[in-house]
Amino acid sequence: MTERGLVLKSTGSWYRVKLDRETILECRMTGKLRLDGLSTTNPVAVGDWVHVVSDSEPGKGIIKEVLPRRNYVVRQSPRNKHELHLLASNVDQALLVVTIVQPKLKQGFIDRFLLMTEPYDIPVLLVFNKADLYGPLERESFDDLRQLYGEIGYDCHLASAENGEGMAILSKKLTGKTTLIGGQSGVGKSSLLNYLDPGRLRKTGFISGYSGKGQHTTTFAEMFPFLGGGYIIDTPGIKTLGFNHLSPEDVAHNFREIFACSARCRFGSRCLHRNEPGCAVLENLGQSEIHTLRYQNYLQILSEVEEQNAWERKREY
């Protein structure tokens, strides 16, 4: 008998699936499943609704079909830069955890994460964690970033799992939603989740004194019921984000303030906003509409995508 279930965990070859009748099955998949014609390293993602049949072995099942996805989040595979990896599907929102200290914030990572969610219209909350360690300079940096991202429509919040700052607000934001939690290693994501959802202990890592980078504490994406209602999708710590599946136009269209401004460009949505005559983005650069930091990150990603696309074309011949 075929039953519907929700994928709670992916470990590469096995998937933990909760059936509508609350039974948990450890499942494998049959055949080759693809995501809208794109080759992915993991055709089934956490958050997928699937059809499964029970295996002859108790507690085991076989995934026969992935049901249509409302949305999904993909990234460049960490093992093969020419393939895609599904992080999660059917999410209501994403929460990106960053911190200004320990490890030091790389603002470009925020823009890379937003480029991962923006094509699929997934709202993002930016949480600046470890606020208990911020001095006056760090608080000033947060205020600047909150203004930058707030003006283009992203919510920014201070938080601390150490003293509870901002946690009540975050709990309300998560309640009743399916939320993808992301962030680089060492930003305190697991500590934050342990505070918000105390009934489910997650491993916490440490910051390397030599490299200043965090250590991975989450190995596979996993979905948990949230204490206040809804679900949390905890993802592995992300070191880098690449965009081998995007075109230069995709990059231009998904920096939201640049896309909005492009309506006034001479070449419209075809403009890449570098040196084109009559470019409204260049005319507004450094003013309230287009922030210089965002524009610099846009150019960096645009250059990377063009190089990757050129390499792929060369490889095809």
N, C-alpha and C positions, 0 to 999 in steps of 0.2 A: 504494500500500500504506500502510495506517495503522500508525504506530509510536507507542510511548509515549516521552515525554521529560519532563525536569525543567526548569522555567523558571529560568534563572540570572540573567537581567537583564531589566528592563523600562525602556524609554525612552519610554513613552507610546503609541506606535503600532507599535513593533517589539519583539520579544521574542527573547532568545537562549535557545535550547533545546538541552539535551544529551540525545541519544537514548540508549536503553539500550545501543546498540552503540558509544557514546562519540563519535559524530559530532555536531558542533555545527551547528545550523541557525539562521539569522536568520529569524524567523517573524512573520507578521502573522496576525490572527484574522479569522474569517468570521462574519457575523451578529452578533447582540447577545446577549452572555452576561451573566447577572446572578447576584448573590450572594444566595442564599436570598430572592429577591424584593426585595432592596434595590438601589436604584440606586447604582452606584459609578462614579467617574470612570475607573477602570481595572479592568475585569472579570477580567483575568488578573494574577496576582501572582507575584512571586518566591517560589519554593518550591512552586508548583503543579505537580502531575503532569498532563500533558495528552496528548491524542491529536493527532498531526500527520500531514500528508501532505506529501511533497516537492513543491515547485513545479517548474515547467518550467525555471526559472533555477537553475543549480547553486548549492548552499549556501543556498537559500531554501526556506521551507516555509509551510504554512498550518495554524493551530491550529483543529481542528474541534470539540474538546470539552475541557472542564476536568473532570478526574476528582474524585470526592468528596474534600472536604478534612477532615482530622482536626481542624484548628482554623485560625483565622486571626486576624490583628490588623488592625483598621480604625481610622482616625482621621478626624476632620473634614477635608474637603478644604481645603488651604491656599489654593486659588483660589476656591472657592465653599463658603461655610459651610453651605449647605443640602444638600450632597452628601457622600458618604463616599469615602474613598480607602483602598484596600487596601495595607497596608505589606508583608505577607508572609503565607505560610500554611505549615501542616504543620511548625511549629517545636516543638522539645523544651523550649526555655527562652529567656528573654530576659535580656540583660545591659544594665542601665542605667548609663551612665557619667556621673558628676557630679563636681564638685569644689567644695571650700569656698572656694578662692581662684582668681581669674583665669579665668573670671568668678565673681563671688560667687554662692554657692549660693542658689537660691530653693527652699526646702523644699517649697512647694506644688507644684512641678513633679514631684517624686517621686510625690506622691499622684495627680496627674493621669495619669502614666504607668502607675501600678499599676491605675488604673481602666480603662485601655485593655487590659490583659492579664488582669485578674482574672476577667471574665465568661467567659473561654475556658479557665480553669484552667491557665494557662501560668506555670510557676515563674519567678521573677525574682531575679537576683543584682544587688545594688546595689554598684557599684564607685566608691569615692571616689578619684579620680585626682589626680595632681600632689602626692602625699604628700610629696615632697622639699621643697615650698614651705611646708609646715605648721609653724607655731610651736606653742608650748604651748596657746594659745587655740584654734587650729584643731584640734589633737589632742583637746582637751577637747570641742569641738563634735562631732567624729567619734564619740567615745565615747558621747555623749548620743544621737546619731542611731542608732548601732549598737544601743544598748539599746532605743530606741523601736521600731525596725523588727524587731529580733531577737525581741522579745517577742510579735510578731504573726506570726512565721514567715518573715521574709525574711532571707536571708544578706547580710551587709555585709562588704566587704573594702577595705582600703587598698591603693593601687597607685601605682606611679611608673614611667613609661617612661624616666625620666631615670636612676634608680639601680637599677631592677629590683625594688624592693620589692613583694612580693606577686605577682609575675609567675608564679612556679612554681605557686602555688596556682591562679591563674586558668587557666593552661594545662591543668591537670588537670581543671578544671571544664568546659572547652570540648571536651576530647578526646572524640570519639565521639558528639557531640551536634550537632544543628542549632540554632544559637544566633542569635537576632536581637539585633544590637547597636544600641542607641539612645542618644540624648543630645542636649543642646542644643549649638549651635555653640560652638566654643572650649573645650570641656571636655577636649580631648586625645584624643578617640576614635581618630583616625587614627594618632597617635603610639603609642598603646597597641597597636593592631592591628599596626603595623609591627614592634613589639618581639616580639609573640607569634607573628607569622607573617612572618618576615623575608624570605622569598622573593618577597613581593608588595608592592612599594612603593606606598604611598598618599600622596596630597598632604596636607600639613599646613598649617593656617592660622595666623592670628595674632589677637591680641586688639586690638580698636580702642581706642586710648588715649582717644578722645573719648566713645564710648558704653559702653566696658567690655564689649561683646558680641563674640562670636566671629564669624568669617567662614565662610560655607559652603564646605566642601571636597569634599563628596560631593553629586552632583546627582541621581542615580537610585539606587534600591535595587539591590544586586547581591549575588549568592551566590558564595562561593569555597570550594573544598575547603580544610579546615584542615590544616596541616602534620602535626598529631598524629592526624588522623582526624576525620571529621565535616565539618560545613559552618559557615561564618560568613555571616550575612546582614548586610551593611553598609548602613545606611540614611542618608538625608540628615539633616543637622542639623535638629532640631526647635525651632522658636521658641516656638510655643504649641500647646496641645491643647484642643480643644473637644469637646463631646459632644451634638451635635444629634440623635443617633440613640438616646439613652437617655431613659428615663422617670425621674421622681423616685424611684420604687421601685427601679429598677436601681441608682441611686447608693447608696441605703441598703443594698441587698443585697450590694454589692461593696466596701464598706469592711469587711473581714472581721471585725474585732473588734466593730464596731458591729452587724453582722448577728448575730454570736454572742450578743451581749448582748440583742438584740431579742427573743429567745425568752422573756425575763422581763418584757417590756413588756406593759402592759394590753391594747394592741391588736395585739400580736404583730408579724408581718412587715409589717403595714399601717402601722405607726408610722413617721413620718418624723423623730422625735427632735428636735423643736424646742421645743414647749411643750405637748405632749400630757400629760394627767394619767396618772400611773402609768408614766412612761417610765423604764425601767431604765438607759438610756444617760445620761440627764440625772442620775440619781442617782449614777452612777459616774464622771461627768465630773471630770477632774482627778486621779483616782485611778489605780491601776496598770492598770486594765482599759481605760479610755478616755483617751487623751492629749489635752490641750487643743489642741495644734497640729493634730493630725489632725482633731479635731472642727471646728475653725475652717475648715480646708480643705474638709471635708465640706459645711458650711453654704454656703460660697462657690460650690462646684460645683452644689449643689442649687438655689441661687437662679438660677444661670445656665441650668440645664436647664429650670427652670420658665418663665423668661422666653422661652427659645427655643421651647418647646412652645406657649406662649400666642401667640407671633408666628406660628408655623406654622398654628395653628387660625384665626387672624385672616386669614391669607393665603388660606386655602381658601375663605373666604366671598366 
